[in-house]
Amino acid sequence: MMGRLGAAVLVAVWLLVTGLGSGCARLDAQGREALAAQGRQLFTDKGCYGCHTIGAAGTPIAPDLRRAVARYSEETLARWLRDPAAQEPTRHMPNLQLSEAEARALAAYLASLR
């Protein structure tokens, strides 16, 4: 039988492996880079550039996303990306049906623009 300490360690490892216990900002540098790279690909794959700009790249219909990362935390961005209408119902951003992992990756990419 596993003791309390062993069970606690097992739960902590599971939380870290699944990302549930780490939050957006607690990955190591290599993990952050990989997550941001995945988010950059999602930015392209999901067509975010069709409405948003990042600097001079993209279509200036919606806000430049460099301004968004200056105003919102990475966790707030991930929540926003997961369900935009729940965050601000009057905005015209569509729900991209992102998974939690995709929203975190895209938020990590946006946060990397700081």
PyMOL commands that place a pseudoatom at each C-alpha (Angstrom):
pseudoatom trace, name=CA, resn=MET, resi=1, chain=A, elem=C, hetatm=0, pos=[0.000, 0.000, 0.000]
pseudoatom trace, name=CA, resn=MET, resi=2, chain=A, elem=C, hetatm=0, pos=[1.071, 3.517, -0.736]
pseudoatom trace, name=CA, resn=GLY, resi=3, chain=A, elem=C, hetatm=0, pos=[1.495, 5.899, 2.162]
pseudoatom trace, name=CA, resn=ARG, resi=4, chain=A, elem=C, hetatm=0, pos=[0.142, 9.419, 2.304]
pseudoatom trace, name=CA, resn=LEU, resi=5, chain=A, elem=C, hetatm=0, pos=[3.424, 10.923, 1.131]
pseudoatom trace, name=CA, resn=GLY, resi=6, chain=A, elem=C, hetatm=0, pos=[3.622, 8.552, -1.831]
pseudoatom trace, name=CA, resn=ALA, resi=7, chain=A, elem=C, hetatm=0, pos=[0.042, 9.356, -2.805]
pseudoatom trace, name=CA, resn=ALA, resi=8, chain=A, elem=C, hetatm=0, pos=[0.701, 13.088, -2.536]
pseudoatom trace, name=CA, resn=VAL, resi=9, chain=A, elem=C, hetatm=0, pos=[3.795, 12.775, -4.733]
pseudoatom trace, name=CA, resn=LEU, resi=10, chain=A, elem=C, hetatm=0, pos=[1.852, 10.725, -7.264]
pseudoatom trace, name=CA, resn=VAL, resi=11, chain=A, elem=C, hetatm=0, pos=[-0.914, 13.354, -7.412]
pseudoatom trace, name=CA, resn=ALA, resi=12, chain=A, elem=C, hetatm=0, pos=[1.635, 16.183, -7.743]
pseudoatom trace, name=CA, resn=VAL, resi=13, chain=A, elem=C, hetatm=0, pos=[3.394, 14.405, -10.611]
pseudoatom trace, name=CA, resn=TRP, resi=14, chain=A, elem=C, hetatm=0, pos=[0.057, 13.753, -12.321]
pseudoatom trace, name=CA, resn=LEU, resi=15, chain=A, elem=C, hetatm=0, pos=[-0.914, 17.427, -12.001]
pseudoatom trace, name=CA, resn=LEU, resi=16, chain=A, elem=C, hetatm=0, pos=[2.399, 18.533, -13.500]
pseudoatom trace, name=CA, resn=VAL, resi=17, chain=A, elem=C, hetatm=0, pos=[2.283, 16.022, -16.346]
pseudoatom trace, name=CA, resn=THR, resi=18, chain=A, elem=C, hetatm=0, pos=[-1.285, 16.925, -17.291]
pseudoatom trace, name=CA, resn=GLY, resi=19, chain=A, elem=C, hetatm=0, pos=[-0.641, 20.648, -16.907]
pseudoatom trace, name=CA, resn=LEU, resi=20, chain=A, elem=C, hetatm=0, pos=[-3.509, 21.029, -14.447]
pseudoatom trace, name=CA, resn=GLY, resi=21, chain=A, elem=C, hetatm=0, pos=[-1.258, 22.004, -11.588]
pseudoatom trace, name=CA, resn=SER, resi=22, chain=A, elem=C, hetatm=0, pos=[1.224, 24.122, -13.472]
pseudoatom trace, name=CA, resn=GLY, resi=23, chain=A, elem=C, hetatm=0, pos=[-0.814, 27.089, -14.661]
pseudoatom trace, name=CA, resn=CYS, resi=24, chain=A, elem=C, hetatm=0, pos=[0.244, 29.071, -17.709]
pseudoatom trace, name=CA, resn=ALA, resi=25, chain=A, elem=C, hetatm=0, pos=[3.360, 30.609, -16.224]
pseudoatom trace, name=CA, resn=ARG, resi=26, chain=A, elem=C, hetatm=0, pos=[5.064, 27.667, -14.488]
pseudoatom trace, name=CA, resn=LEU, resi=27, chain=A, elem=C, hetatm=0, pos=[6.579, 25.702, -17.360]
pseudoatom trace, name=CA, resn=ASP, resi=28, chain=A, elem=C, hetatm=0, pos=[10.340, 25.539, -17.807]
pseudoatom trace, name=CA, resn=ALA, resi=29, chain=A, elem=C, hetatm=0, pos=[11.858, 27.666, -20.571]
pseudoatom trace, name=CA, resn=GLN, resi=30, chain=A, elem=C, hetatm=0, pos=[11.947, 24.832, -23.090]
pseudoatom trace, name=CA, resn=GLY, resi=31, chain=A, elem=C, hetatm=0, pos=[8.337, 23.897, -22.351]
pseudoatom trace, name=CA, resn=ARG, resi=32, chain=A, elem=C, hetatm=0, pos=[7.272, 27.547, -22.686]
pseudoatom trace, name=CA, resn=GLU, resi=33, chain=A, elem=C, hetatm=0, pos=[9.003, 27.827, -26.062]
pseudoatom trace, name=CA, resn=ALA, resi=34, chain=A, elem=C, hetatm=0, pos=[7.321, 24.661, -27.315]
pseudoatom trace, name=CA, resn=LEU, resi=35, chain=A, elem=C, hetatm=0, pos=[3.931, 25.835, -26.068]
pseudoatom trace, name=CA, resn=ALA, resi=36, chain=A, elem=C, hetatm=0, pos=[4.397, 29.259, -27.690]
pseudoatom trace, name=CA, resn=ALA, resi=37, chain=A, elem=C, hetatm=0, pos=[5.450, 27.602, -30.962]
pseudoatom trace, name=CA, resn=GLN, resi=38, chain=A, elem=C, hetatm=0, pos=[2.284, 25.516, -30.877]
pseudoatom trace, name=CA, resn=GLY, resi=39, chain=A, elem=C, hetatm=0, pos=[0.307, 28.704, -30.235]
pseudoatom trace, name=CA, resn=ARG, resi=40, chain=A, elem=C, hetatm=0, pos=[1.976, 30.468, -33.157]
pseudoatom trace, name=CA, resn=GLN, resi=41, chain=A, elem=C, hetatm=0, pos=[0.896, 27.602, -35.413]
pseudoatom trace, name=CA, resn=LEU, resi=42, chain=A, elem=C, hetatm=0, pos=[-2.648, 27.803, -34.030]
pseudoatom trace, name=CA, resn=PHE, resi=43, chain=A, elem=C, hetatm=0, pos=[-2.687, 31.544, -34.732]
pseudoatom trace, name=CA, resn=THR, resi=44, chain=A, elem=C, hetatm=0, pos=[-2.135, 30.681, -38.390]
pseudoatom trace, name=CA, resn=ASP, resi=45, chain=A, elem=C, hetatm=0, pos=[-4.251, 27.516, -38.525]
pseudoatom trace, name=CA, resn=LYS, resi=46, chain=A, elem=C, hetatm=0, pos=[-7.279, 29.132, -36.888]
pseudoatom trace, name=CA, resn=GLY, resi=47, chain=A, elem=C, hetatm=0, pos=[-7.039, 32.203, -39.131]
pseudoatom trace, name=CA, resn=CYS, resi=48, chain=A, elem=C, hetatm=0, pos=[-6.567, 34.731, -36.317]
pseudoatom trace, name=CA, resn=TYR, resi=49, chain=A, elem=C, hetatm=0, pos=[-4.578, 36.929, -38.716]
pseudoatom trace, name=CA, resn=GLY, resi=50, chain=A, elem=C, hetatm=0, pos=[-7.792, 37.402, -40.723]
pseudoatom trace, name=CA, resn=CYS, resi=51, chain=A, elem=C, hetatm=0, pos=[-8.999, 39.894, -38.111]
pseudoatom trace, name=CA, resn=HIS, resi=52, chain=A, elem=C, hetatm=0, pos=[-6.017, 40.642, -35.865]
pseudoatom trace, name=CA, resn=THR, resi=53, chain=A, elem=C, hetatm=0, pos=[-2.589, 42.070, -36.439]
pseudoatom trace, name=CA, resn=ILE, resi=54, chain=A, elem=C, hetatm=0, pos=[0.651, 41.458, -34.641]
pseudoatom trace, name=CA, resn=GLY, resi=55, chain=A, elem=C, hetatm=0, pos=[2.654, 44.490, -35.596]
pseudoatom trace, name=CA, resn=ALA, resi=56, chain=A, elem=C, hetatm=0, pos=[2.385, 44.975, -39.365]
pseudoatom trace, name=CA, resn=ALA, resi=57, chain=A, elem=C, hetatm=0, pos=[1.279, 41.385, -40.107]
pseudoatom trace, name=CA, resn=GLY, resi=58, chain=A, elem=C, hetatm=0, pos=[-2.418, 40.523, -40.361]
pseudoatom trace, name=CA, resn=THR, resi=59, chain=A, elem=C, hetatm=0, pos=[-5.678, 42.347, -41.021]
pseudoatom trace, name=CA, resn=PRO, resi=60, chain=A, elem=C, hetatm=0, pos=[-6.473, 45.405, -38.877]
pseudoatom trace, name=CA, resn=ILE, resi=61, chain=A, elem=C, hetatm=0, pos=[-10.163, 44.678, -38.274]
pseudoatom trace, name=CA, resn=ALA, resi=62, chain=A, elem=C, hetatm=0, pos=[-9.737, 43.726, -34.619]
pseudoatom trace, name=CA, resn=PRO, resi=63, chain=A, elem=C, hetatm=0, pos=[-7.147, 44.933, -32.093]
pseudoatom trace, name=CA, resn=ASP, resi=64, chain=A, elem=C, hetatm=0, pos=[-3.413, 44.445, -32.542]
pseudoatom trace, name=CA, resn=LEU, resi=65, chain=A, elem=C, hetatm=0, pos=[-2.704, 41.544, -30.221]
pseudoatom trace, name=CA, resn=ARG, resi=66, chain=A, elem=C, hetatm=0, pos=[0.505, 43.073, -28.901]
pseudoatom trace, name=CA, resn=ARG, resi=67, chain=A, elem=C, hetatm=0, pos=[-1.741, 45.519, -27.055]
pseudoatom trace, name=CA, resn=ALA, resi=68, chain=A, elem=C, hetatm=0, pos=[-3.814, 42.656, -25.617]
pseudoatom trace, name=CA, resn=VAL, resi=69, chain=A, elem=C, hetatm=0, pos=[-0.827, 41.013, -23.984]
pseudoatom trace, name=CA, resn=ALA, resi=70, chain=A, elem=C, hetatm=0, pos=[0.150, 44.313, -22.426]
pseudoatom trace, name=CA, resn=ARG, resi=71, chain=A, elem=C, hetatm=0, pos=[-3.293, 44.625, -20.793]
pseudoatom trace, name=CA, resn=TYR, resi=72, chain=A, elem=C, hetatm=0, pos=[-4.221, 41.041, -19.869]
pseudoatom trace, name=CA, resn=SER, resi=73, chain=A, elem=C, hetatm=0, pos=[-2.476, 38.215, -18.071]
pseudoatom trace, name=CA, resn=GLU, resi=74, chain=A, elem=C, hetatm=0, pos=[-1.755, 34.991, -19.900]
pseudoatom trace, name=CA, resn=GLU, resi=75, chain=A, elem=C, hetatm=0, pos=[-4.385, 33.175, -17.860]
pseudoatom trace, name=CA, resn=THR, resi=76, chain=A, elem=C, hetatm=0, pos=[-6.989, 35.819, -18.704]
pseudoatom trace, name=CA, resn=LEU, resi=77, chain=A, elem=C, hetatm=0, pos=[-6.108, 35.507, -22.395]
pseudoatom trace, name=CA, resn=ALA, resi=78, chain=A, elem=C, hetatm=0, pos=[-6.507, 31.718, -22.209]
pseudoatom trace, name=CA, resn=ARG, resi=79, chain=A, elem=C, hetatm=0, pos=[-9.964, 32.120, -20.608]
pseudoatom trace, name=CA, resn=TRP, resi=80, chain=A, elem=C, hetatm=0, pos=[-10.907, 34.687, -23.249]
pseudoatom trace, name=CA, resn=LEU, resi=81, chain=A, elem=C, hetatm=0, pos=[-9.757, 32.451, -26.094]
pseudoatom trace, name=CA, resn=ARG, resi=82, chain=A, elem=C, hetatm=0, pos=[-11.633, 29.449, -24.708]
pseudoatom trace, name=CA, resn=ASP, resi=83, chain=A, elem=C, hetatm=0, pos=[-14.986, 31.298, -24.575]
pseudoatom trace, name=CA, resn=PRO, resi=84, chain=A, elem=C, hetatm=0, pos=[-14.901, 34.921, -25.799]
pseudoatom trace, name=CA, resn=ALA, resi=85, chain=A, elem=C, hetatm=0, pos=[-18.615, 35.639, -25.270]
pseudoatom trace, name=CA, resn=ALA, resi=86, chain=A, elem=C, hetatm=0, pos=[-18.427, 34.589, -21.633]
pseudoatom trace, name=CA, resn=GLN, resi=87, chain=A, elem=C, hetatm=0, pos=[-15.665, 37.142, -21.058]
pseudoatom trace, name=CA, resn=GLU, resi=88, chain=A, elem=C, hetatm=0, pos=[-17.192, 40.051, -22.970]
pseudoatom trace, name=CA, resn=PRO, resi=89, chain=A, elem=C, hetatm=0, pos=[-20.531, 39.376, -24.689]
pseudoatom trace, name=CA, resn=THR, resi=90, chain=A, elem=C, hetatm=0, pos=[-20.524, 42.594, -26.729]
pseudoatom trace, name=CA, resn=ARG, resi=91, chain=A, elem=C, hetatm=0, pos=[-17.340, 41.734, -28.624]
pseudoatom trace, name=CA, resn=HIS, resi=92, chain=A, elem=C, hetatm=0, pos=[-17.580, 40.232, -32.085]
pseudoatom trace, name=CA, resn=MET, resi=93, chain=A, elem=C, hetatm=0, pos=[-14.899, 37.593, -31.604]
pseudoatom trace, name=CA, resn=PRO, resi=94, chain=A, elem=C, hetatm=0, pos=[-16.144, 34.178, -32.667]
pseudoatom trace, name=CA, resn=ASN, resi=95, chain=A, elem=C, hetatm=0, pos=[-15.811, 31.131, -30.474]
pseudoatom trace, name=CA, resn=LEU, resi=96, chain=A, elem=C, hetatm=0, pos=[-13.079, 29.115, -32.192]
pseudoatom trace, name=CA, resn=GLN, resi=97, chain=A, elem=C, hetatm=0, pos=[-13.994, 25.974, -30.224]
pseudoatom trace, name=CA, resn=LEU, resi=98, chain=A, elem=C, hetatm=0, pos=[-10.472, 25.756, -28.822]
pseudoatom trace, name=CA, resn=SER, resi=99, chain=A, elem=C, hetatm=0, pos=[-9.636, 23.015, -26.376]
pseudoatom trace, name=CA, resn=GLU, resi=100, chain=A, elem=C, hetatm=0, pos=[-8.189, 24.064, -23.040]
pseudoatom trace, name=CA, resn=ALA, resi=101, chain=A, elem=C, hetatm=0, pos=[-4.719, 23.034, -24.259]
pseudoatom trace, name=CA, resn=GLU, resi=102, chain=A, elem=C, hetatm=0, pos=[-5.096, 25.017, -27.489]
pseudoatom trace, name=CA, resn=ALA, resi=103, chain=A, elem=C, hetatm=0, pos=[-6.259, 28.106, -25.600]
pseudoatom trace, name=CA, resn=ARG, resi=104, chain=A, elem=C, hetatm=0, pos=[-3.259, 27.821, -23.255]
pseudoatom trace, name=CA, resn=ALA, resi=105, chain=A, elem=C, hetatm=0, pos=[-0.882, 27.417, -26.207]
pseudoatom trace, name=CA, resn=LEU, resi=106, chain=A, elem=C, hetatm=0, pos=[-2.311, 30.406, -28.051]
pseudoatom trace, name=CA, resn=ALA, resi=107, chain=A, elem=C, hetatm=0, pos=[-2.186, 32.491, -24.860]
pseudoatom trace, name=CA, resn=ALA, resi=108, chain=A, elem=C, hetatm=0, pos=[1.455, 31.433, -24.342]
pseudoatom trace, name=CA, resn=TYR, resi=109, chain=A, elem=C, hetatm=0, pos=[2.265, 32.588, -27.878]
pseudoatom trace, name=CA, resn=LEU, resi=110, chain=A, elem=C, hetatm=0, pos=[0.579, 35.936, -27.306]
pseudoatom trace, name=CA, resn=ALA, resi=111, chain=A, elem=C, hetatm=0, pos=[2.378, 36.320, -23.972]
pseudoatom trace, name=CA, resn=SER, resi=112, chain=A, elem=C, hetatm=0, pos=[5.689, 35.630, -25.717]
pseudoatom trace, name=CA, resn=LEU, resi=113, chain=A, elem=C, hetatm=0, pos=[5.138, 38.796, -27.762]
pseudoatom trace, name=CA, resn=ARG, resi=114, chain=A, elem=C, hetatm=0, pos=[5.792, 40.980, -24.693]
for i in range(1, 114): cmd.bond("trace and resi %d" % i, "trace and resi %d" % (i + 1))
show_as sticks, trace
zoom trace
